[in-house]
């Protein structure tokens, strides 16, 4: 099923997976920083549920 979604399952250790997640988070943070995006207050935007 994962392969149908273009995911490749791997058998990493928990430490390797944590390192992967940290790298991905850092990369995403850099993209947000470069883009200049700012957080949105969803309550004041009228989208709170």
VOBA-1610 file (N, C-alpha, C; in pm, whole numbers, padded with zeros to 5 digits, always signed):
BEGIN
Unk+00082-00120+00000Unk+00000+00000+00000Unk+00087+00126+00000Unk+00193+00129+00082Unk+00277+00248+00085Unk+00342+00274-00050Unk+00379+00169-00119Unk+00442+00188-00250Unk+00345+00252-00349Unk+00217+00227-00334Unk+00117+00291-00420Unk+00112+00441-00397Unk+00155+00485-00280Unk+00157+00627-00245Unk+00296+00687-00263Unk+00384+00611-00329Unk+00521+00653-00358Unk+00606+00664-00231Unk+00575+00584-00130Unk+00657+00573-00009Unk+00741+00447-00020Unk+00860+00453+00028Unk+00948+00337+00028Unk+00974+00298+00173Unk+00917+00187+00218Unk+00941+00145+00356Unk+01088+00107+00377Unk+01141+00148+00490Unk+01280+00115+00525Unk+01284+00063+00667Unk+01388-00012+00698Unk+01402-00070+00831Unk+01515+00001+00905Unk+01489+00123+00950Unk+01588+00199+01024Unk+01571+00175+01174Unk+01672+00211+01248Unk+01662+00208+01394Unk+01583+00331+01439Unk+01531+00330+01559Unk+01462+00450+01609Unk+01552+00574+01606Unk+01680+00556+01632Unk+01773+00669+01629Unk+01789+00724+01487Unk+01797+00635+01390Unk+01809+00679+01251Unk+01681+00750+01207Unk+01567+00699+01250Unk+01441+00763+01214Unk+01431+00901+01278Unk+01472+00914+01404Unk+01471+01044+01472Unk+01563+01142+01399Unk+01679+01097+01356Unk+01771+01183+01283Unk+01709+01227+01150Unk+01642+01135+01082Unk+01573+01168+00957Unk+01468+01275+00981Unk+01387+01257+01085Unk+01282+01355+01114Unk+01343+01491+01147Unk+01452+01492+01221Unk+01518+01619+01253Unk+01570+01689+01128Unk+01626+01612+01034Unk+01672+01672+00908Unk+01555+01728+00828Unk+01445+01655+00824Unk+01328+01701+00750Unk+01269+01827+00812Unk+01264+01831+00945Unk+01210+01949+01014Unk+01299+02070+00988Unk+01430+02052+00993Unk+01522+02162+00966Unk+01507+02213+00823Unk+01492+02121+00728Unk+01475+02161+00589Unk+01345+02237+00570Unk+01237+02191+00634Unk+01108+02260+00623Unk+01116+02398+00687Unk+01183+02408+00802Unk+01198+02538+00869Unk+01274+02636+00780Unk+01377+02587+00712Unk+01453+02674+00621Unk+01367+02723+00506Unk+01283+02635+00451Unk+01193+02676+00343Unk+01094+02782+00389Unk+01041+02764+00509Unk+00947+02863+00564Unk+01019+02996+00582Unk+01141+02991+00635Unk+01218+03113+00657Unk+01245+03185+00524Unk+01288+03111+00424Unk+01319+03170+00294Unk+01193+03229+00230Unk+01080+03162+00247Unk+00956+03207+00183Unk+00900+03333+00246Unk+00935+03357+00373Unk+00880+03473+00442Unk+00741+03450+00499Unk+00695+03325+00498Unk+00562+03296+00552Unk+00555+03335+00699Unk+00437+03378+00739Unk+00412+03414+00878Unk+00296+03329+00931Unk+00297+03299+01061Unk+00186+03222+01119Unk+00055+03301+01111Unk-00053+03228+01100Unk-00186+03289+01095Unk-00263+03250+01220Unk-00324+03347+01284Unk-00410+03319+01399Unk-00546+03276+01344Unk-00572+03146+01350Unk-00693+03091+01289Unk-00821+03142+01355Unk-00817+03174+01482Unk-00938+03225+01549Unk-00974+03364+01495Unk-00876+03451+01482Unk-00906+03584+01433Unk-00934+03583+01282Unk-00892+03478+01215Unk-00919+03465+01073Unk-01059+03411+01046Unk-01131+03375+01154Unk-01267+03325+01139Unk-01276+03181+01097Unk-01172+03103+01119Unk-01173+02964+01076Unk-01171+02868+01193Unk-01188+02918+01312Unk-01187+02828+01429Unk-01313+02742+01428Unk-01298+02622+01476Unk-01414+02532+01482Unk-01456+02511+01624
//
